[in-house]
Amino acid sequence: MDIISKFTVGSEEGISDLITIIDSSVYTLHKDFVSEENIKKYIHNEIDPRKMINNLNDLSNQLIMTYADQKPVGYSIIKSGSLHPGIPDGKRATEISFVILSAFDFPEIRQSLWKKCRSAVSFTDILWINMLDHNPLSEFLKESGFVPTISSKAGPFQLPSHILELEINKG
C-alpha cells in the first residue's frame, strides 16, 4: 500500500476528498448513538464546501490529507491559536482534528498522518484535541503522548469526550 500524508489547500479537489472522509467518519462515529436520519440531516445541512474552503484559506488553519493508493483515507486540520479553557495564560495552543476512516485504521496510516501533523506543530506549546470517548484513535493519541485533561462533549451531537493535550514546548 502506497501511503502519503501531505498538506492540501482548500481547493475543490482537496475539499471533495475531505468531505468524503467527513461523511463516512461522522456516520461511523455516531451510528451507535444517533439515528441514521439525524446523521444524514447533519451531513446534508452542515457539511458546506464553501464554508470549508473559507476556513482552510484562513492562514491560521492547515489541512493534511492522508492517501492510501491515491484514495483519501484520513485528515488532520491544524488550527493555530485555538484555545480551550484549561490552557494556561501565555501558552501558545494549537487544536487539531485527527480522523482516519475505520477501514484504513492501520498503524502505518496512523503514523504517516501523525508524523506529518507533528512536524507542522513544532511552533506551539500545547497541542490539543477534543476526542469522543468511544473514538478508537484516542488510544493511539495517548500512546503518542497525549494526556486526557478535561471531560467534555464533542461533535455535532455533543457526545461524551475528553480534551487530550500534548505538551510540545516546555517552558
N, C-alpha and C positions, 0 to 999 in steps of 0.2 A: 504494500500500500504506500503510495506516494503522499506524504503529509507535508503541508506547508502552512505556516501562520504568517500573515503579512498585514501591514497597515492598509486600510482600504478607505477611499474617500467616499463622501456622500453622493455618489453618482447613482444613476438609475440601476446599473448592474449591481453595484455594491449594496444598495438598499433592497433590491429584489432578493439577493442572497440572504441578507439579514432578515427580511420578513419571512422567508421560507423557514428559517430556523426558529424565529419567534413564534410563528403559528404552531409549529409542531411542539416546541418546548412548553408553551403555555398549556396546550392540551394535555401533554404528558404529565406535567407537574400538578395539574389541578383536577384531572378527571376523577380521582378518587374522593374529592372533597366538594366539587361543584357540579351542577347539572351540565350536561353537554350543551343544552340550549343557552345557558348563561355564558359558557365559554365561547360559543360561536358568536353570540351577541357582542361580547367584549372584543373579540378579534375583528369583527366587522365594523364596529363603531369606534374603536380606539387605536387600531394599528393604521396610522396615517402616514403614507410615504412622504408627503410634503413636510410634515412636522419632523419626521426623522431626518430628512435631508437638512433642514434648518438646524436641528440640534447638532448634527455631525459637522456642519460647517461652522459652528461656534468654535473658535480657536482653543477653548479650554477642554474640548472633547476630542477623543481619538477612538477610532474603531479598528479592532484587529479581528480579522476573519481567519478561520482555520478551514482548510480544504483537505479532503482525503480523495485522492484520484480525481482532482479538479471539481469535486462536489462539495458545496458548503456544508460543514458539519458542526461548527461551533463559532462563538464570537466572544469578545470582551469589549465593553465600552469603558473607557477610562475618562473620568470626569475630574479634572484638576480643580482644587479649591472647594470641593464639595465636603461639607461638614455634617456631623451628627452631634447631638447634644453632649456626648461624652468626650469629645475631643478637647484636650487641654488648650488653654489660651496660648497663642504663639506657635502652635504646631501647624505645619502645612499638612493638609489631609487630602487624600485623593480617593474617590469612590470608584469601585469597579463593578462590572457585572461579569459573570463567568458562566457561560452556557455551552453545553455540548449535547447534541442530540443523543438520546439514550442508546440508539442503535450503533453509535460510534463512540461510546464512552469506554475507550481503551487507554491504558497507561501512556502509550506513545502520543496519542492525540491530546490528552491532558497536559503532558509535558511540553509539547510543542506550543500550545496556547499559553501555558503558564510562563514558559521561558521568554516568549515574545512580550507578554504582558509585563513581566518582572523587569525586563530590560528597559521598558518605556517609563517606569515609575521611579527611577533612581533619584529623582529630584525631590521627592516628597519625604515627609517624616513618618506619616502613618497612612497605610493603605487599608481601606475598609470596604466591607460588602454586607448588605442585608440579605441573608440567605435563608430561604424556607427551611424549617427544621427537618422536613422529610426529603430535602434535595440530596440525592446521592453524591453530589460533588462537594458537600460540606466536609466529608471525611478527608477528601484529597486536600482541600484548603487547610484543614487543621494539620495534616501531615506536612504541609508546606510551610508551617509556622504560624498560621492564623490562630488567634485565641478568641473564644466567644466572650463578649463583654456585656452585652445588654440584651435581654429578651425584648422582642419587638413583634411587629406584624409586617408582612411584606406582600407585594404583588397586587394585582388588580382586585383580588378577593380578600385581602387582608388576613391571610392565614398566619399561624404562629411561625416566628422566625427568630433568628439571633443576628445581632451585629457581630461580625467577626473582624478582628483587627490584626494587622501585621505591622510591627514597628520596623521601619526601613532605616531611617537615620536617627540614631540615638543622640540626645544632647539638647 
